[in-house]
Amino acid sequence: MHILQIMMNDILGTPAILIGIFALIGLLLQKKGIGEIVSGTLKTVLGFILVSAGAEIIVRSLDVFGKMFNQAFAINGVIPNNEAIVAVAQNKFGAATALIMVFGMVVNLILARFTPLKYIFLTGHHTLFMACLIAVILTTNGVSGVALVFTGSIILGALMVLSPAILQPFVRQITGSDQFAVGHFGSIGYFVSGWVGKWFGNKEKSTETIKVPKQLSFLRDTSVAVSLTMAILFVIVACFAGPAYIQEKLSGGQNYLVYSIIQAITFAAGVYVVLNGVRMLIAEIVPAFKGIAEKIVPQAKPALDCPTVFPFSPNAVIIGFLSSFLAGLTSMFLLPMLGLKVIVPGLVPHFFTGATAGVFGNATGGRRGAFFGSFANGLIISFLPALLLPALGSLGFEGTTFGDADFGVVGLILSYLLQWF
């Protein structure tokens, strides 16, 4: 029994296995041949692992950039990072988080089956993060036991269908189809970006039609463009941080400029891996998912992680990241003026949510939409974490917090409602 419990925990805690199981079930329900079942399942898992591996490469590179940035500009504040805050919370809230996550997934399936919201949320790590936030807010406000798990599961399951639902009109514009949804708890930022693009941009002037002079035609290659953009950023920050700090604390003695350029190209390599992983994942999971949609949850759509939209507007990805990060830098000066804690721009949330916001803004408002939509997202993920800190109780003093838009919105609304009742 104990071994079975450990296996179940490992399966539920490993998103690649979880999404592979969904693909396997879908292919079995379609009565595919053994070759197609094995190939489809393994390629689905492989695609997800490629996305995760690319994300890890990006995160490591951004971690280096963050240390250089903090050294260069002597910043002291709270750094949003979902993985870090969840790791800190596990000692006290681990059991509640696990139970809310498991039963929340059950609620997701029930709602997808019996309501018009036909979305199955497959971004496992974000399910875990949101389960943790809900557990912290409910516990901090005195909810415990069965009431904690029951209430938390209902809230999580509802969010797992509502979040993809509000984004789907924009996803149709981005992809030109209705085959999959975006399942990521940065959805409020993406929705705002799409709305900003719609009202303040011009979708006819897409980021993907930017005219590049013939001498700079090599910039049409996404990998080259990302490498050069990040190399410029790394070198500028490295110069401010100083060669002594980088060579003593980060590079192990390697020249600070060489090290910075290598980190920039490493970041670009991570983006390349993510894009290829996404293409493989979508190519396999969408056909496999038809089995589940037809048999268990008719007309259901898989809600996938935010990088699934990156290949549709690669230029908007870079514009979105830079614009969101610029908003984060701007917010650092605005937050203290309003009596709020300084939120240091976390490179990970600004890259993934900023890039995604850029794609959404571009779909509705072209270049201006990508820039201003992502800038709005950057403001959102800077101000909401600062407002959320008091609601987290003792976790609000750990030097890190939840980074993406939905965590701030859900945490603040839930905390307010619990206190009101």
Salt bridges, closest charged atoms under 4 A:
ASP63 OD2 - LYS67 NZ 3.46
ASP178 OD1 - ARG172 NE 3.04
ASP178 OD2 - LYS301 NZ 3.47
ASP305 OD2 - HIS125 NE2 3.70
ASP305 OD1 - HIS184 NE2 3.85
ASP404 OD2 - HIS126 NE2 3.25
